[in-house]
Amino acid sequence: MTATPHPVIRPRRLRSGPAMRRLVSETRLHPADLVLPVFVREGVTEPMPINSMPGVVQHSLDSLPAAIAEAAAVGVGGVMLFGVPESRDAVGSGATDPDGILNVATRVAREAAGDALVVQTDLCLDEFTDHGHCGVLRPSTGWGTDFVVDNDATLERYREMALVQAASGSQLLGLSGMMDGQTAAVREALDEAGFADVALLAYAAKYASAFYGPFRDAVESQLEGDRRTYQLDPGNRREGVREAILDIDEGADIVMVKPAGSYLDVLADVAAASDVPVWAYQVSGEYAMIEAAAAYGWIDRGRAIVESVRGIRRAGADVVLTYWATELAGWLKDGLE
């Protein structure tokens, strides 16, 4: 008796052409799934290039509306605003000044955006402190350094920041400081002040990464030392999930994994564990590496951008913060495969 030959399994049938590949694609990109980080610098009258981030600028208050309009026109889901102040002090006073650059920029952005996209703000002190840390410092009592970030004193500053940002019109506050209890503290402050509708994005799994370097150029960071006592150790996977669950329990509406590309395992774990939306931040170093390699002709820039963002979405991110948001959204609107 002759055995019936087993048929060759041919998965390539589903890769045979653009229409077929599009039909069976498991991970799709859409402009609404992208958020554009935007830097706004105090005291300038025109956009200022950022050398380590080709194509990205520090906007002036005058140039900000056009950037908002451009993002809205191609369907970007939101913008995340970062302020670059002219002066800084130990407690980041500019962060809670209603006339500080970030709060003024928020009002400008809300007017420019209308209902076309969500205006979001970074809630952290690092851009506003003269030491560059994400909180208030106190003398160390055994940490092996001269000073340490005072977690609970910093929470009070975050509560104050939240109220000013909400009053300025921010629709979603990005809690990026990695202080224990920050989500609960800010949620309580907002609710008590009548801002119950303002949403919270918790940067739940934010790692002490080498990929933040160009961002520090963008905000002209004054950082002394490092942030390893409060940002996560890059070797820890389970801790990222633990932090996300803690933030969800404290009332986070959305949780974030940052950076994205080197932490796709953490992103997948958080997405599997979370019952709230999960976002990821494709950070400045990830952007700069692709731009630099493309400038030398070593990679196809467009394909690398799309592949990198699609990989983050495939790993579980519902939304990606990326400096290519407006450009990529334009490609998608034009029918990118």
N, C-alpha and C positions, 0 to 999 in steps of 0.2 A: 504494500500500500504506500503510495507516494504522499508524503506530507505536503500540505498546502503551504506554499511559501508565505512567510509573514510579509505583509505589505510594508514598503518603506514609509516611515512617518515623515511628512514633509512640512514642517512649520514654515518653510520659506514661502509657501503659498500666500501667507498673510503679510508678506513683505514685498509683494510683487510690483507695487507701484505706489505713487503718492496717495491716490484715493483710497487704496486698500489699507495702507499704513495709517492714514488718518482715521479710517472707519474703526479700526481695532485698537487704537491708541489707548493705553491704560491711564496715562497721565497727561492731562491737557493744561495748557497755560491760558490764562485769561487776564486782560488788563486789570480787572477789578480785584485780582488776587495779588496785586503789587502795591507796595507803599514806597514812596520816595522820601529818603532822608534829605533834609534841606538845612543848610547852615545860613544863619543870618548874622551879619557882623555889624556891630555898632560903630557909628562914626565914619562910614564910607558912603560914597555917592554912586558907586558903580560896582559891578561884580568883581571880586578879586580871585584870580586863579589859585588853586591849591597845587603846589608843585608835585607832591607825591600822589596826587589823584587826578591825572590828566582828564580834562573834560568836566570836572566838578569845581564849583566856585563857592566862595562865601558871598551870599547875596547881600545887597543893600536893601533897605526897606522900600526903596523905589523900584528895584528890579524884582522883588519877591512876587508881586501880583502877576507878572507875566509868566514866571515859572509855575505858579499855581494854575493859571489859565491853560498853559501848555499841557500840564499833566492832566487836567480835567478834560481837555479836548480829546485826548486819546483813551480816556476811560480809566485812568489810574485810580485805585481805590482810596488812597489817602496820602497825606504828607506828614512826616514826623519832623518837627522843628527843633533845632538846636541853636541856642544863642551864643554869640561870641562877644563878650562885653569889653569895654575899653579899660575898666578897672576891676580889681578883684580884692577880696580881703579874706580873713581867716574863716569867717562863717558864711561866706557867699551871699552877702547882703543883696547883691543885684538880683538874685533869684527870686526874692520876695518883694522887690520894688515893683509896684504896678506900672511904673514907667521904665523898668528895665527892658533890655533889648528883646528878651524872649517873650515877655508879656505884650509888649507893643507889637512885635511881629505876629503874635497870635491874633490880635485884633485885626491887623492888616490882612492876614491870611483868611480869616473867617469872612471878611467882607468880600475878598476876591473869590473865594470858593463857593459861597452860597451853599446850596445843597448838592453840589456836583461831586464833592469828595469829603472825606472825614479829616478834619484838622486835629492833629495829635501833637503832644508836646513831651519832650524829655523832662522827666522829673528827677533830677539829680543835681548835686552841688558841684561836681567836678569842674564844669566850665566856669564857675563863678568864684572858686576859692583860689587864694594865692599860693596854696601848696598842691593843688591839683587832685586832692583826694575827694572821695564822694561823700564826705561827711565832716563833722566837727571833730577836731583833734583834742586829745588830752594826754598828759604825761603817761608814759608806760609804767606799769607796775608788774614787770616780769615777763613781758612778751619778747624780750631780747632786742628791743628798739627803744629809741628815745621817746617815741610817741605812738599812740594807737588811735584809730578812729573810734570815737565814742558812739556806740550803736544807739543807745536810747536818747542821747542828746540830739543825735542826727534825726531820729524819728520826729522830734518836735519841729525841726526845720522842714522836714518833708511835709508835715501837716500844714505848715504855713504856706509852703510852696503850692500845695494842692489847691488851697483856697484861692490864691491869687491867680493861678492858671485857669481854674474853673471860671472865676469871675471874668477873666479875659476872653473866654469863649472856647477854650480847649474842650473838645468832645471826648477825648480819650487821653488819659495820662499814662505815660510810659515810665514805670517805676524801675529804673535801671541801676540803683545804687547798691543792691545786694546787702541791705541791712536786714537782720532778723526782725520779723514782725512788721515790715514796712507796709505790706498790703492791708493788714488789719488796721494799722494806725491811720493810714490815709483814707480808707473806706469809712471809718468812724468819723473822721473830721469832715469829710464831704457830706455825709448823711446828716450830721448834726447841724451843718450850715445850710441845708436845703439844696444840696447839689447831688441828690440821689440818682439823677439820670446820667451823671458823668461816669463813663466806663473806665475800668482799670486794666491796663496791660502790664502784667508782672513779668519782668525779665527774670524768670524763675531759675533757669540754668544758664547763668552767665559765667563763662570761664575766664581765668586769668591767662589771657592769650597773647601771643606775640603778634597776632594779626591786627591789633588795634593801632599800630604805629602811625599810619597815615591819618587816621581820625584825630590823633592828638595834634598833628600839624593843623588839621582843619579847624580845631577849636582853640588852637594856640595854648595847649595845656601847660600848666605850670607844675606838673607832677614831680614830686620828690619821692624816690623809693619806688615801691610797687604796691599792688592791690591784692596780694596773695592772702592777706588775713581775712578778706571778705568775699572775693570772687573765688569760684570753684577751682580746685586742682584739676588740670587737664587730664590726669590719669584716672579720674573718678567717673564712672558711668552711673552706678546706682544712685549716687548722691544727687545727680541731676534730676532723676525721677522724684526722689524724696522732696527736693526743693519745690518742684512743680506741684506736687500734691499738697504741700504745706500752703502754698500760695492760693490754690483752689479752695482749700478749707477756710482761708482767711477772706475769701470773697473776690478773688481775681476773676474778671470776666473773660480774660484771654491770658495764656501763658506763653513765654518766649524762650527759645533756645538760641544762644549766641556765643560764639560764631556758629555759622551753619555748616560750611563745607567740611570742616574737620571733625564735626560732632554729629554726623548723620545717624550714628548708632543711638546716641542720646535722644536725638529728635524722634526717631522711630519708637523708642521706648516711651517717651513722654506722650506721643500721639496715641499709643496703645492704651495708656493708663488714664488719659484725660477725658473728662466729659465736658470740657469747654474748648473753644477753638485754640489751636496751637500754631504759633507763628515762628518764624526763624529770620535771623538778621544775617544777610550776606555782607560781611563787614568790609571795612576799608582795605585791609590787606588782601582779601580775596579779590576785590575789585582791581587793586593796583597790580597784582601779579598777572592777571589776564591782560590788562592794558599794556603792561611792559612787554610781555611775551609777544603780543600781537604787534606792537610797535617795531619789534625786531624781525617780524615776519615768521616767527617760529610756530605760531598757531593761527588758525582761522578765527578771527575775532568774533564774528557774528555767531558762528556755530558754537564756540566755546561759551559765550554768554548764555545762549539758549540752553545748552547742555547743563551748565552749572545750575541755572535756576530750576530747570526741569528736575534735576537730581534732588534738589532740596524739596520740591513739591512731592516727588515720588517717595521720599523718605517719611513724609507725613505732615509737612507744613501746609496749613490751609492758606496762609498768606506769607509772602516773602518780602522783607524790607531789602531793597537793593538800589544802588546808585544808578543802575541802568533802567529803573522803572519806566520813565517816560519814553526813552528810546525803544525799549523792548515792547512796551504797550503799542507804540506806533507800528512796529513790525507785525505784531499780532493783529492789529486792526486792518493792516494791508493784506492779511491772509497768509502769514507765515505758516509753513507746514509744521 
